[in-house]
Amino acid sequence: MLAKKPLWDTFGAEIEGVDLSGELPPDTVRFILATLHEHQVLRFRNQSLSPEQFDRYGRIYGEPTPHVLDHFRLPGLPAVMKLTNASDRPDAIINGAAYWHTDQSYDAEPSSATTLHAIKVPKAGGGTRLANMFAAYDDLPESMKRKVDGLTVLHSYGNRDQGLDGEPEASPPREEQWSKLVPVKHPLARPHPITGRKALYAVAGTSRGIEGWPEDEAVDFLRELKAHALQPQYVRTLFYEVGDVAVWDTSSTMHAAEPLEEAAGEEDTRLMIRVSVRGKPPLLQ
C-alpha cells in the first residue's frame, strides 16, 4: 500500500509500497509526483532496477536529458549516466560533482528532476547534500526579495568557485563537447514550473553574473546568496543504502556529492546510475 513518511524534519519524504521496476499505474505516478513537488526530495528503499527499467521509470518525471559528458553515458541508454569513484575511466574526476550546483542549469531548458539508483555504496560517506531553495528564498528579508525578484543570472558550465576554499573542479568536458555549451540566462528568483512557488535558483556552480551588473558585484552578490542558502537549517544529507532510489526536484534544490577518495576495493566503492529530465511530467502535460 502506498504511503509516505518524513525523510527529514524540514523537507524530503520516503515513499513506501511501490516497486519502481514495473509499469506504474497513473494513480501511483500522481502520488509520487505530488509528493515530490511538496517535499522536494524522495527516497524509495529496496529497489532493484536494471538500467533499462531505471530509464523507463525516470521518464515519469519528464523528458530524459542526455548529459553533455556523453562518455559517461551507458551504451544504448543515452539518458543514463554511470557515477562511480572506481578508477575505471582515465578521464574521470572522482569528485567532479562534489560542489554545490543545480543539474544542467547551464542549459537553456534546465533539468527539472534528477534521480539516482544506488548499486554499490561505500562503508562510509558517499551521500548527497541537498539544500532547500524554497525555504532559502522564503526566509529572505522583504527588501532582499524585492532586490532579487526580476534579476536575470548568466550561467555557463562549471564551478564558478573552483579553487575557492578548496572547492573542486567540475568534471571537464572533452574538446568536442565544449561546442555544445553556450551561456544561458535564468531568473534568480525562479517560479517552479509546476507549482509556481519561487525558489532561489542555482546561486552556486554555474551562475557567473547578473544581467546589467558589473561582474565583480554580481559574483559577490551570488556568493552572498549561496552562503545564505547553505546555512544548516536549509541543508540535509541523504545517505544511501544499496537498492535506494532517490529523486530531487532540481527547480527547488541545490546539491553536492560528498567528497570521496578513489575506491581501493569493493567495500569503499560508490556506484550509481543517474537520469536527469526536463520539462513537465507526461502525466501533467
Backbone as JSON, one array per atom type, in Angstrom:
{
  "sequence": "MLAKKPLWDTFGAEIEGVDLSGELPPDTVRFILATLHEHQVLRFRNQSLSPEQFDRYGRIYGEPTPHVLDHFRLPGLPAVMKLTNASDRPDAIINGAAYWHTDQSYDAEPSSATTLHAIKVPKAGGGTRLANMFAAYDDLPESMKRKVDGLTVLHSYGNRDQGLDGEPEASPPREEQWSKLVPVKHPLARPHPITGRKALYAVAGTSRGIEGWPEDEAVDFLRELKAHALQPQYVRTLFYEVGDVAVWDTSSTMHAAEPLEEAAGEEDTRLMIRVSVRGKPPLLQ",
  "N": [[0.84, -1.2, 0.0], [0.59, 2.19, -0.89], [2.4, 4.72, 0.78], [3.62, 7.55, 2.61], [6.3, 9.03, 4.46], [8.04, 11.33, 6.64], [11.28, 12.29, 5.52], [13.31, 13.94, 6.48], [13.39, 16.53, 9.02], [12.57, 18.95, 7.97], [12.26, 19.0, 5.14], [11.77, 16.73, 2.36], [10.79, 13.3, 1.74], [9.94, 9.86, 2.34], [8.88, 7.24, 0.34], [6.8, 4.45, 0.52], [5.82, 1.1, -0.38], [5.87, 0.67, -3.16], [6.99, -0.74, -6.2], [9.42, 0.13, -8.3], [10.33, -1.04, -10.6], [8.53, -2.04, -12.41], [5.74, -1.37, -14.67], [4.14, 1.6, -13.82], [1.07, 2.38, -12.31], [-1.2, 5.05, -13.28], [-2.32, 6.41, -11.01], [-0.46, 5.86, -9.03], [1.8, 7.15, -10.08], [0.87, 9.79, -10.01], [0.7, 10.16, -7.26], [3.41, 9.93, -6.53], [4.51, 12.13, -7.94], [3.09, 14.32, -6.83], [3.98, 14.15, -4.21], [6.71, 14.58, -4.54], [6.72, 17.25, -5.51], [5.75, 18.55, -3.34], [7.52, 17.91, -1.25], [10.12, 17.91, -2.25], [12.44, 16.21, -2.18], [12.77, 12.74, -2.6], [12.85, 9.4, -1.33], [13.14, 6.0, -2.11], [13.21, 2.8, -0.86], [14.95, -0.4, -1.1], [14.9, -1.19, -3.85], [15.29, -2.72, -7.06], [16.51, -2.28, -9.99], [17.08, -2.78, -13.41], [19.32, -1.14, -15.74], [17.72, -0.49, -17.99], [15.12, -0.62, -16.95], [15.35, 1.4, -15.07], [15.74, 3.61, -16.69], [13.22, 3.7, -17.94], [11.54, 4.14, -15.71], [12.5, 6.7, -14.92], [11.37, 8.39, -16.74], [8.87, 9.14, -15.88], [9.05, 11.55, -14.69], [9.69, 13.52, -16.55], [11.08, 14.68, -19.68], [13.76, 12.75, -20.73], [17.12, 13.82, -20.36], [19.95, 13.71, -22.01], [23.24, 13.83, -20.78], [25.78, 16.3, -21.35], [28.34, 15.32, -21.07], [29.03, 12.88, -22.7], [30.59, 10.62, -22.65], [30.2, 9.4, -20.24], [27.83, 8.15, -20.37], [25.6, 5.29, -20.43], [26.02, 2.6, -22.72], [23.76, 2.52, -25.4], [21.77, 3.63, -23.85], [21.21, 6.65, -23.71], [20.31, 8.55, -21.86], [21.05, 7.66, -19.39], [23.45, 7.83, -16.92], [26.59, 6.7, -15.63], [27.88, 6.83, -12.43], [30.69, 6.85, -10.45], [33.28, 6.13, -8.03], [35.24, 4.44, -8.68], [38.25, 3.5, -10.37], [37.87, 3.24, -13.22], [37.78, 4.78, -15.43], [39.87, 6.7, -17.23], [39.72, 9.48, -17.63], [38.01, 10.47, -15.76], [36.89, 12.59, -13.11], [36.96, 12.04, -9.78], [35.61, 13.46, -7.79], [33.97, 15.18, -9.24], [31.4, 16.15, -8.98], [31.23, 17.17, -6.49], [30.61, 19.71, -5.52], [28.58, 22.56, -4.82], [25.7, 22.77, -6.76], [23.27, 22.98, -9.45], [21.62, 20.68, -11.38], [22.33, 20.76, -14.77], [21.79, 23.48, -15.09], [23.12, 25.04, -16.8], [21.96, 24.79, -19.21], [19.62, 25.95, -21.7], [16.98, 25.04, -21.39], [16.62, 23.92, -18.4], [17.4, 21.13, -16.17], [14.67, 19.44, -14.58], [14.27, 17.46, -12.73], [16.26, 15.07, -10.98], [17.28, 11.72, -10.73], [18.63, 9.0, -8.87], [20.0, 5.71, -8.64], [21.13, 3.49, -6.27], [23.65, 1.3, -6.64], [26.06, 0.25, -5.62], [27.4, 1.04, -2.45], [29.7, 2.9, -0.44], [31.39, 1.93, 2.62], [31.51, 4.07, 4.31], [30.44, 7.45, 4.09], [29.76, 9.1, 0.91], [27.29, 10.21, 0.46], [24.62, 12.49, -0.56], [24.46, 15.92, -0.38], [21.86, 18.22, 0.18], [20.13, 21.23, -0.5], [17.48, 23.28, 0.55], [15.87, 25.28, -1.49], [13.48, 26.63, -1.75], [12.85, 27.31, 0.92], [15.08, 28.86, 1.48], [14.66, 31.08, -0.15], [12.15, 31.96, 0.85], [12.82, 32.84, 3.42], [14.29, 35.13, 3.08], [14.77, 38.6, 3.84], [12.15, 41.0, 3.23], [13.05, 43.21, 1.8], [15.29, 42.18, 0.52], [14.1, 40.22, -1.07], [12.7, 41.86, -2.84], [14.86, 42.9, -4.16], [16.07, 40.69, -5.44], [14.02, 39.67, -7.01], [13.12, 39.64, -10.34], [15.71, 39.87, -11.29], [18.13, 38.7, -13.63], [20.16, 35.94, -14.24], [23.37, 34.99, -15.44], [24.52, 32.0, -16.79], [26.94, 29.39, -17.11], [28.66, 26.36, -18.01], [30.3, 24.54, -15.38], [32.16, 25.11, -12.29], [31.78, 27.96, -10.65], [33.15, 28.79, -8.33], [35.45, 27.3, -8.22], [38.42, 26.19, -6.72], [38.24, 28.05, -4.69], [38.44, 28.17, -1.29], [39.11, 25.47, -1.37], [37.29, 24.31, -3.15], [36.19, 21.91, -5.57], [37.01, 21.13, -9.03], [34.59, 21.04, -11.64], [33.59, 18.09, -13.44], [35.46, 17.92, -16.35], [34.46, 18.87, -19.65], [35.09, 17.16, -22.78], [37.04, 18.2, -25.66], [35.39, 18.32, -27.98], [32.93, 18.49, -26.83], [32.64, 20.98, -25.7], [31.66, 22.74, -27.64], [28.96, 22.46, -27.56], [28.13, 23.84, -25.42], [26.88, 26.75, -24.43], [26.59, 30.09, -23.1], [23.78, 30.81, -20.97], [20.63, 32.19, -19.75], [18.83, 32.62, -16.69], [16.08, 33.27, -14.44], [16.79, 34.75, -11.24], [15.2, 34.53, -8.94], [13.28, 32.03, -9.31], [10.22, 30.91, -10.57], [8.55, 27.89, -9.72], [8.09, 25.38, -12.18], [5.78, 23.8, -12.05], [4.27, 24.32, -9.66], [4.53, 27.05, -9.31], [5.67, 28.29, -7.14], [8.2, 30.34, -5.73], [11.77, 29.99, -5.85], [15.17, 30.43, -4.8], [17.44, 30.25, -7.41], [19.94, 28.15, -8.44], [22.31, 29.42, -7.3], [24.88, 28.77, -6.88], [27.75, 27.13, -8.39], [27.08, 27.1, -11.64], [26.33, 29.78, -11.96], [27.35, 32.9, -13.04], [27.2, 35.63, -13.38], [25.2, 38.68, -13.32], [22.67, 40.04, -15.21], [23.27, 43.22, -16.49], [24.78, 44.05, -14.35], [28.01, 44.93, -12.93], [30.66, 42.55, -13.21], [32.18, 41.79, -10.88], [30.62, 42.75, -8.74], [28.3, 41.3, -9.16], [29.13, 38.61, -8.82], [29.95, 38.7, -6.14], [27.48, 39.19, -4.92], [26.02, 36.89, -5.65], [27.54, 34.98, -4.31], [27.01, 35.78, -1.71], [24.28, 35.1, -1.54], [24.52, 32.36, -1.92], [25.9, 31.62, 0.44], [23.92, 32.24, 2.26], [21.94, 30.34, 1.51], [23.14, 27.97, 2.18], [23.15, 27.67, 4.88], [22.88, 25.84, 7.98], [20.17, 25.22, 8.63], [18.89, 24.85, 6.23], [20.0, 22.7, 4.93], [20.39, 19.25, 4.32], [21.61, 15.84, 4.5], [21.58, 13.09, 2.37], [22.04, 9.8, 2.97], [22.99, 6.83, 1.45], [21.67, 3.49, 0.97], [22.29, 0.24, -0.4], [20.22, -0.39, -3.16], [18.58, 1.79, -2.84], [16.54, 4.27, -4.34], [16.68, 7.57, -5.22], [15.24, 10.8, -5.68], [15.33, 14.18, -6.67], [13.86, 17.42, -6.82], [14.97, 19.58, -9.07], [14.38, 22.2, -9.54], [13.96, 23.4, -7.13], [16.0, 22.87, -5.38], [19.49, 22.78, -4.43], [22.46, 20.79, -4.82], [25.19, 18.71, -3.66], [27.65, 16.27, -4.08], [29.03, 14.2, -1.52], [32.49, 14.42, -0.86], [34.76, 11.87, -1.96], [37.38, 9.43, -1.64], [39.35, 7.82, -4.2], [38.2, 4.59, -5.03], [39.48, 1.75, -3.37], [38.78, -0.83, -3.23], [36.02, -3.2, -3.16], [34.55, -2.56, -0.83], [34.68, 0.16, -0.43], [33.58, 1.31, -2.65], [31.58, 3.4, -4.62], [28.78, 3.25, -6.6], [26.55, 4.45, -8.83], [23.62, 4.82, -10.86], [22.24, 7.29, -13.0], [19.62, 9.46, -13.96], [18.57, 12.38, -15.51], [15.99, 14.75, -16.04], [13.93, 16.99, -18.02], [11.42, 19.59, -18.34], [7.79, 19.22, -18.07], [6.23, 16.54, -16.2], [5.0, 13.73, -18.08], [2.38, 12.93, -17.35], [1.27, 15.22, -16.38], [1.11, 17.0, -18.39]],
  "CA": [[0.0, 0.0, 0.0], [1.38, 3.4, -0.96], [2.41, 5.57, 1.96], [4.79, 8.41, 2.7], [6.67, 9.49, 5.8], [9.1, 12.33, 6.52], [12.68, 11.88, 5.38], [13.98, 14.79, 7.46], [12.47, 17.34, 9.8], [12.16, 20.18, 7.28], [11.81, 18.67, 3.79], [12.07, 15.35, 2.0], [9.84, 12.26, 2.12], [10.21, 8.49, 1.92], [7.67, 6.6, -0.16], [6.78, 3.01, 0.73], [4.74, 0.36, -1.02], [5.9, 0.73, -4.61], [8.1, -1.36, -6.9], [9.66, 1.01, -9.43], [10.87, -1.77, -11.74], [7.47, -2.38, -13.35], [4.9, -0.28, -15.15], [3.48, 2.23, -12.68], [-0.27, 2.87, -12.62], [-1.29, 6.51, -13.24], [-2.56, 6.91, -9.66], [0.82, 5.78, -8.32], [2.64, 8.22, -10.6], [0.34, 11.05, -9.47], [1.1, 10.22, -5.85], [4.86, 10.21, -6.49], [4.76, 13.5, -8.39], [2.57, 15.26, -5.84], [4.85, 14.1, -3.04], [7.96, 15.24, -4.92], [6.55, 18.69, -5.64], [5.52, 19.09, -1.99], [8.62, 17.66, -0.31], [11.34, 18.24, -2.98], [13.37, 15.08, -2.24], [12.13, 11.47, -2.27], [13.67, 8.18, -1.23], [12.48, 4.7, -2.2], [14.15, 1.78, -0.41], [14.84, -1.8, -1.51], [14.55, -1.29, -5.27], [16.27, -3.44, -7.89], [16.15, -1.92, -11.36], [18.08, -2.83, -14.46], [19.43, 0.17, -16.37], [16.58, -0.26, -18.87], [13.97, -0.32, -16.09], [15.59, 2.7, -14.46], [15.49, 4.58, -17.75], [11.77, 3.8, -18.12], [11.0, 4.8, -14.51], [12.88, 8.11, -14.88], [10.55, 9.17, -17.67], [7.64, 9.64, -15.24], [9.3, 12.91, -14.21], [9.86, 14.46, -17.64], [11.81, 14.24, -20.86], [15.16, 12.44, -20.4], [18.08, 14.81, -20.86], [21.31, 13.15, -22.06], [24.25, 14.76, -20.28], [26.78, 16.69, -22.35], [29.5, 14.43, -20.91], [28.45, 11.65, -23.25], [31.44, 9.45, -22.39], [29.76, 8.77, -19.0], [26.53, 7.52, -20.59], [25.61, 3.85, -20.66], [25.79, 2.26, -24.13], [22.39, 2.23, -25.77], [20.85, 4.34, -22.98], [21.87, 7.95, -23.67], [19.9, 9.37, -20.71], [21.52, 7.04, -18.14], [24.87, 8.03, -16.63], [27.23, 5.91, -14.59], [28.64, 7.65, -11.5], [31.45, 5.96, -9.58], [34.62, 6.55, -7.61], [36.19, 3.42, -9.12], [39.21, 4.06, -11.34], [37.71, 2.52, -14.48], [37.75, 5.76, -16.51], [41.07, 7.5, -17.03], [39.47, 10.92, -17.69], [37.01, 10.84, -14.76], [37.25, 13.26, -11.86], [36.2, 11.32, -8.78], [34.73, 14.39, -7.08], [33.54, 16.17, -10.2], [30.09, 16.7, -8.6], [31.3, 17.45, -5.05], [30.47, 21.15, -5.28], [27.16, 22.92, -4.85], [25.25, 23.09, -8.11], [21.94, 22.56, -9.88], [21.88, 19.92, -12.6], [22.06, 21.3, -16.11], [21.39, 24.89, -15.07], [23.84, 25.67, -17.91], [21.15, 24.58, -20.42], [18.51, 26.89, -21.87], [15.89, 24.38, -20.67], [17.41, 23.16, -17.42], [16.83, 19.93, -15.57], [13.57, 19.62, -13.63], [14.42, 16.45, -11.69], [17.35, 14.11, -11.12], [17.06, 10.52, -9.93], [19.78, 8.1, -8.74], [19.79, 4.36, -8.11], [22.36, 3.07, -5.61], [24.03, -0.08, -6.94], [27.05, -0.04, -4.59], [27.66, 2.19, -1.59], [30.88, 2.68, 0.4], [31.09, 1.69, 4.05], [31.37, 5.37, 4.95], [30.35, 8.58, 3.17], [29.14, 8.86, -0.38], [25.95, 10.74, 0.42], [24.34, 13.7, -1.33], [23.99, 17.06, 0.41], [20.79, 18.9, -0.54], [19.71, 22.5, 0.1], [16.09, 23.63, 0.28], [15.92, 26.63, -2.05], [12.23, 27.29, -1.41], [12.97, 27.91, 2.25], [16.11, 29.9, 1.42], [14.01, 32.27, -0.7], [11.09, 32.41, 1.75], [13.37, 33.46, 4.62], [14.96, 36.4, 2.79], [14.01, 39.8, 4.2], [11.34, 41.51, 2.12], [13.86, 44.11, 0.99], [16.14, 41.35, -0.33], [13.24, 39.62, -2.09], [12.45, 42.87, -3.87], [16.11, 43.06, -4.91], [16.35, 39.53, -6.3], [12.93, 39.46, -7.97], [13.33, 40.34, -11.61], [17.1, 39.79, -11.75], [18.44, 37.61, -14.55], [21.52, 35.46, -13.96], [24.09, 34.37, -16.55], [25.02, 30.68, -16.4], [27.71, 28.58, -18.04], [29.1, 25.1, -17.41], [31.45, 24.51, -14.49], [32.04, 25.57, -10.9], [32.24, 29.35, -10.52], [34.02, 28.97, -7.17], [36.54, 26.32, -8.25], [39.66, 26.63, -6.08], [37.95, 28.91, -3.54], [38.26, 27.34, -0.08], [39.26, 24.06, -1.7], [36.21, 23.78, -3.98], [36.75, 21.12, -6.66], [36.67, 21.39, -10.43], [33.56, 20.2, -12.24], [34.11, 17.16, -14.44], [35.68, 18.75, -17.54], [34.05, 18.33, -20.96], [36.1, 16.96, -23.81], [37.12, 19.33, -26.58], [34.25, 18.37, -28.89], [31.71, 18.76, -26.06], [32.55, 22.41, -25.38], [30.89, 23.46, -28.66], [27.53, 22.34, -27.23], [27.91, 24.59, -24.18], [26.85, 28.2, -24.66], [25.99, 30.76, -21.94], [22.32, 30.94, -20.95], [20.12, 33.08, -18.71], [17.69, 32.15, -15.92], [15.72, 34.17, -13.33], [17.41, 34.47, -9.95], [14.07, 34.0, -8.18], [12.64, 31.31, -10.43], [9.0, 30.21, -10.2], [8.54, 26.46, -10.01], [7.29, 25.18, -13.4], [4.51, 23.13, -11.77], [3.51, 24.94, -8.57], [4.66, 28.5, -9.34], [6.34, 28.79, -5.93], [9.53, 30.84, -6.06], [12.96, 29.49, -5.16], [16.46, 30.92, -5.28], [17.8, 29.26, -8.4], [21.31, 27.89, -8.91], [23.2, 30.52, -6.91], [26.24, 28.22, -6.84], [28.07, 26.34, -9.57], [27.11, 27.68, -12.98], [25.95, 31.2, -12.0], [28.6, 33.64, -13.26], [26.99, 37.07, -13.43], [23.82, 39.16, -13.31], [22.47, 40.92, -16.35], [23.28, 44.64, -16.17], [25.64, 44.32, -13.19], [29.44, 44.64, -13.07], [30.92, 41.14, -12.89], [32.63, 41.57, -9.5], [29.48, 42.95, -7.85], [27.38, 40.19, -9.35], [29.67, 37.4, -8.19], [29.88, 38.9, -4.68], [26.08, 39.05, -4.51], [25.67, 35.48, -5.78], [28.19, 34.26, -3.2], [26.24, 36.11, -0.5], [23.08, 34.27, -1.56], [24.96, 30.98, -1.72], [26.17, 31.45, 1.87], [22.61, 32.22, 2.93], [21.22, 29.1, 1.2], [23.85, 26.8, 2.73], [23.08, 27.64, 6.34], [22.48, 24.49, 8.42], [18.72, 24.96, 8.66], [18.39, 24.55, 4.89], [20.78, 21.62, 4.3], [20.34, 17.9, 4.88], [22.41, 14.9, 3.72], [20.97, 11.8, 2.09], [22.99, 8.69, 2.99], [22.37, 5.76, 0.66], [21.85, 2.07, 1.14], [22.14, -0.47, -1.67], [18.82, -0.54, -3.54], [17.86, 3.05, -2.76], [16.32, 5.2, -5.45], [16.41, 8.92, -4.73], [14.94, 11.79, -6.71], [15.12, 15.53, -6.14], [13.32, 18.45, -7.69], [16.1, 20.48, -9.29], [13.92, 23.58, -9.56], [13.84, 23.94, -5.77], [17.11, 22.41, -4.54], [20.86, 22.62, -4.92], [23.04, 19.61, -4.2], [26.63, 18.45, -3.81], [28.08, 14.95, -3.62], [30.07, 14.18, -0.5], [33.77, 14.02, -1.45], [35.23, 10.51, -1.7], [38.65, 9.0, -2.21], [39.22, 6.78, -5.21], [37.94, 3.29, -4.42], [40.58, 0.79, -3.34], [38.18, -2.16, -3.31], [34.56, -3.23, -3.19], [33.87, -2.01, 0.34], [34.61, 1.62, -0.46], [33.14, 1.7, -3.98], [30.26, 4.01, -4.83], [28.33, 3.09, -7.97], [25.18, 4.9, -9.03], [23.19, 5.22, -12.19], [21.57, 8.58, -12.88], [18.83, 10.02, -15.04], [18.06, 13.73, -15.3], [14.93, 15.05, -17.0], [13.5, 18.38, -18.09], [10.02, 19.75, -18.73], [6.75, 18.71, -17.17], [5.96, 15.09, -16.29], [4.0, 13.43, -19.11], [1.04, 12.82, -16.79], [0.79, 16.56, -16.03], [1.12, 17.86, -19.58]],
  "C": [[0.88, 1.24, 0.0], [1.25, 4.22, 0.3], [3.65, 6.44, 1.9], [5.04, 8.76, 4.16], [7.82, 10.48, 5.64], [10.48, 11.69, 6.36], [13.54, 12.63, 6.37], [12.94, 15.64, 8.17], [11.9, 18.52, 9.03], [11.7, 19.96, 5.85], [12.2, 17.24, 3.5], [11.03, 14.37, 2.51], [10.34, 10.91, 1.64], [8.89, 7.85, 1.52], [7.83, 5.08, -0.03], [5.67, 2.38, -0.1], [4.71, 0.44, -2.52], [7.15, 0.03, -5.13], [8.3, -0.59, -8.2], [10.1, 0.27, -10.68], [9.81, -2.09, -12.79], [6.75, -1.14, -13.87], [4.11, 0.29, -13.98], [2.11, 2.74, -13.08], [-0.32, 4.4, -12.51], [-1.51, 7.07, -11.83], [-1.28, 6.88, -8.82], [1.75, 6.9, -8.78], [2.17, 9.57, -10.06], [0.76, 11.23, -8.02], [2.58, 10.58, -5.72], [5.13, 11.67, -6.87], [4.27, 14.52, -7.38], [3.46, 15.31, -4.61], [6.18, 14.78, -3.34], [7.8, 16.75, -4.92], [6.22, 19.35, -4.29], [6.78, 19.02, -1.14], [10.01, 17.8, -0.93], [12.35, 17.11, -3.14], [12.62, 13.82, -1.82], [13.17, 10.36, -2.18], [12.75, 6.97, -1.3], [13.52, 3.65, -1.8], [13.91, 0.45, -1.13], [14.33, -1.96, -2.93], [15.67, -2.05, -6.0], [15.87, -3.25, -9.34], [17.33, -2.16, -12.28], [18.23, -1.43, -15.04], [18.25, 0.51, -17.29], [15.33, 0.09, -18.06], [14.13, 1.05, -15.44], [15.33, 3.82, -15.45], [13.99, 4.79, -17.94], [11.13, 4.52, -16.93], [11.29, 6.29, -14.52], [11.99, 8.98, -15.74], [9.23, 9.64, -17.05], [7.8, 11.1, -14.83], [9.43, 13.94, -15.34], [10.61, 13.83, -18.8], [13.27, 13.95, -20.5], [16.11, 13.4, -21.1], [19.46, 14.18, -20.87], [22.34, 14.21, -21.65], [25.27, 15.07, -21.36], [28.03, 15.83, -22.26], [29.1, 13.03, -21.39], [29.32, 10.43, -23.04], [31.1, 8.78, -21.05], [28.4, 8.09, -19.17], [26.68, 6.02, -20.75], [25.33, 3.56, -22.13], [24.34, 1.9, -24.39], [21.34, 2.93, -24.93], [21.39, 5.75, -22.77], [21.47, 8.82, -22.49], [20.46, 8.86, -19.39], [23.03, 7.21, -18.01], [25.34, 7.06, -15.55], [28.1, 6.84, -13.74], [29.38, 6.72, -10.54], [32.76, 6.6, -9.16], [35.65, 5.47, -7.91], [37.04, 3.98, -10.25], [39.11, 3.33, -12.68], [37.63, 3.47, -15.68], [38.92, 6.72, -16.34], [40.82, 9.0, -17.02], [38.44, 11.36, -16.66], [37.64, 11.62, -13.62], [36.36, 12.68, -10.78], [35.19, 12.23, -8.09], [34.25, 15.52, -7.98], [32.15, 16.74, -9.94], [30.05, 17.07, -7.13], [31.37, 18.94, -4.77], [29.0, 21.49, -5.42], [26.76, 23.38, -6.25], [23.81, 22.64, -8.3], [22.1, 21.91, -11.24], [21.4, 20.66, -13.84], [21.43, 22.69, -16.1], [22.15, 25.69, -16.13], [23.12, 25.47, -19.24], [20.03, 25.61, -20.48], [17.23, 26.35, -21.24], [16.53, 23.45, -19.64], [16.68, 21.91, -16.92], [15.69, 20.3, -14.62], [13.61, 18.59, -12.5], [15.61, 15.56, -12.02], [17.06, 12.93, -10.21], [18.28, 9.62, -10.01], [19.32, 6.75, -8.21], [21.12, 3.87, -7.56], [22.6, 1.58, -5.86], [25.07, -0.59, -5.92], [27.23, 1.21, -3.75], [28.88, 1.89, -0.72], [30.48, 2.49, 1.86], [30.95, 2.98, 4.82], [31.3, 6.45, 3.88], [29.61, 8.22, 1.89], [27.72, 9.36, -0.5], [25.82, 11.93, -0.52], [23.81, 14.77, -0.39], [22.98, 17.84, -0.43], [20.36, 20.15, 0.23], [18.32, 22.85, -0.38], [16.02, 25.08, -0.18], [14.58, 27.35, -1.98], [12.38, 28.04, -0.09], [14.0, 29.03, 2.25], [15.54, 31.19, 0.85], [12.98, 32.83, 0.29], [11.64, 33.21, 2.93], [14.15, 34.74, 4.35], [14.12, 37.55, 3.33], [13.26, 40.34, 2.99], [12.15, 42.44, 1.22], [14.78, 43.32, 0.05], [15.32, 40.65, -1.41], [12.96, 40.61, -3.21], [13.69, 43.07, -4.74], [16.33, 41.92, -5.89], [15.26, 39.29, -7.34], [13.2, 40.29, -9.22], [14.76, 40.31, -12.11], [17.3, 38.55, -12.62], [19.91, 37.25, -14.4], [22.08, 34.76, -15.19], [24.74, 33.08, -16.06], [25.88, 30.09, -17.51], [28.3, 27.4, -17.27], [30.29, 25.3, -16.48], [31.13, 25.02, -13.1], [32.65, 26.96, -10.78], [33.29, 29.52, -9.44], [35.14, 27.93, -7.1], [37.81, 26.92, -7.66], [39.45, 27.53, -4.89], [37.64, 28.03, -2.34], [38.27, 25.86, -0.41], [38.16, 23.48, -2.56], [36.78, 23.07, -5.21], [36.34, 21.64, -8.03], [35.5, 20.5, -10.82], [34.2, 19.26, -13.26], [34.26, 17.88, -15.78], [35.14, 18.09, -18.81], [35.27, 18.07, -21.85], [36.01, 18.1, -24.83], [35.87, 19.45, -27.46], [32.94, 18.66, -28.16], [31.54, 20.24, -25.74], [31.69, 23.16, -26.38], [29.39, 23.41, -28.39], [27.15, 23.2, -26.04], [28.0, 26.08, -24.47], [26.2, 28.85, -23.44], [24.48, 30.92, -22.09], [21.91, 31.86, -19.8], [18.91, 32.44, -18.03], [17.35, 33.19, -14.85], [16.44, 33.77, -12.04], [16.37, 33.93, -8.97], [13.15, 33.33, -9.19], [11.36, 30.62, -9.95], [9.06, 28.73, -10.58], [7.64, 26.2, -11.21], [5.96, 24.48, -13.18], [3.68, 23.93, -10.77], [3.54, 26.46, -8.62], [5.35, 29.09, -8.13], [7.76, 29.2, -6.27], [10.61, 30.19, -5.21], [14.16, 30.3, -5.65], [17.0, 29.86, -6.23], [19.29, 29.29, -8.7], [22.27, 29.03, -8.58], [24.64, 30.05, -6.7], [26.5, 27.48, -8.14], [28.13, 27.18, -10.83], [26.85, 29.19, -13.02], [27.2, 32.07, -12.0], [28.42, 35.15, -13.23], [25.52, 37.39, -13.4], [23.69, 40.19, -14.42], [22.41, 42.38, -15.89], [24.15, 45.03, -15.0], [27.11, 44.17, -13.58], [29.73, 43.23, -12.56], [31.3, 40.94, -11.43], [31.48, 41.75, -8.51], [28.5, 41.79, -7.95], [27.87, 38.94, -8.65], [29.62, 37.52, -6.67], [28.45, 38.67, -4.18], [25.64, 37.6, -4.59], [26.31, 34.65, -4.68], [27.51, 34.57, -1.87], [24.98, 35.25, -0.42], [23.41, 32.8, -1.36], [25.2, 30.71, -0.24], [24.87, 31.41, 2.66], [21.94, 30.86, 2.74], [21.86, 27.87, 1.83], [23.95, 26.83, 4.24], [22.49, 26.3, 6.79], [20.99, 24.22, 8.39], [18.15, 24.59, 7.3], [18.99, 23.29, 4.29], [20.59, 20.31, 5.07], [21.16, 16.99, 3.96], [21.67, 13.57, 3.59], [22.07, 10.74, 2.03], [22.31, 7.46, 2.4], [22.63, 4.39, 1.25], [21.67, 1.41, -0.22], [20.64, -0.69, -1.95], [18.02, 0.74, -3.44], [17.68, 3.66, -4.14], [15.97, 6.54, -4.83], [16.07, 9.8, -5.92], [14.79, 13.14, -6.03], [14.66, 16.47, -7.24], [14.4, 19.51, -7.88], [15.68, 21.94, -9.39], [13.92, 24.22, -8.18], [14.93, 23.45, -4.83], [18.44, 22.74, -5.23], [21.41, 21.37, -4.24], [24.54, 19.55, -4.45], [26.91, 17.05, -3.31], [29.08, 15.11, -2.49], [31.38, 13.73, -1.14], [34.16, 12.6, -1.03], [36.64, 10.34, -2.24], [38.38, 7.98, -3.32], [39.1, 5.42, -4.53], [39.18, 2.4, -4.5], [40.07, -0.63, -3.47], [36.68, -2.06, -3.24], [33.93, -2.48, -2.02], [33.86, -0.49, 0.38], [34.26, 2.15, -1.86], [31.74, 2.3, -3.93], [29.92, 3.85, -6.31], [26.86, 3.44, -8.04], [24.89, 4.96, -10.52], [22.23, 6.4, -12.02], [20.79, 8.9, -14.14], [18.39, 11.41, -14.63], [17.04, 14.02, -16.4], [14.64, 16.55, -17.0], [12.02, 18.42, -18.51], [9.06, 19.17, -17.72], [6.61, 17.2, -17.3], [4.88, 14.82, -17.32], [2.56, 13.41, -18.57], [0.44, 14.19, -16.48], [0.75, 17.49, -17.23], [-0.31, 18.04, -20.12]]
}
